[in-house]
Amino acid sequence: MDTFTLKQGSAPLLISLPHNGSYIPDELAARLHSAARRSPDTDWHVAQLYEPLAEELGASVLKPVASRYVIDLNRPAGGQALYPGRRETGLVPTIGFDGEPLYLDGQEPGAEEIQQRIDCWWRPYHQALVEEMARLKAQHGQVVLWEGHSIRSHVPMLFEGRLPDFNLGTADGVSCGSDLQRNLTHVMEAQRRYDFVVNGRFKGGYITRHYGKPEEGMQAVQLELSQCRYMDEDSFAWDATKAALVQDILRKLLRQCLS
């Protein structure tokens, strides 16, 4: 089966949605606790948020099929921690965001299985990402990689209290140029509906940090959205009214990437 889909656009903007997938193979699902089989830590509906905007703006969209429980595409293949000293779920998670185990006793994957998942799921996604960025850069001389993510507004294992609505990450200004970061910040400051932070709890994951090389004409920005702003966090149901308001801000942010 295909492990990802890529819709190529003509503008120098690639929208990557590495946690949009929720598919868990049957043989893996049988080894998981029943709650984990729902893949609750999916970045629900981010493709539904971004794809209409990508069509409008001419951006490319890359998204995986599989759940992050199969493998987390936003982690280094070597398994290094993104935030040393903090609890996190890792390359092949064995716990969820609630801190509870995903696998039944004795069913966790070993080193050989982890390597198989890297080869089957992780490498093809990253190869597609590299090739699409290269294609767009060759056409335009520069490219922006936009990492679209979302998460529940309250995840005590990862952060205290309520997460801000919009969480922009640029690896503390390393993954994109100062002009782009400033312009994105201005977009958020100009609206009053949502609170936001730049390089707060989420500074950008592996993809943002690894592929953002502004000195080479490749900028990268991560946006972590609070799910309560466009969906129901308990049922995972899409909220069209809320989502339309979020998309208005997303459109303005993405336009800054193309300005």
Protein Blocks (a to p, Z undefined) as FASTA:
>chain_A
ZZbdcdddfbdcdcddfklpccdcfklmmmpcfklmnommbcehklmmmmmmmmmnopac
dddfbdfklpcckbcfklpafbghiacebjbdcbdfkopafbdghiaccfklmmmmmmmm
mmmmmmmmmmmmmmmmmmnopacddddddddfbdfklogcjadfbdcdeehollpcfklm
mmmmmmmmmpckbgcdehilbnoifklmmmmcfknopacddddddfklmpcfklopacfk
lmmmmmmmmmmmmmmmmZZ
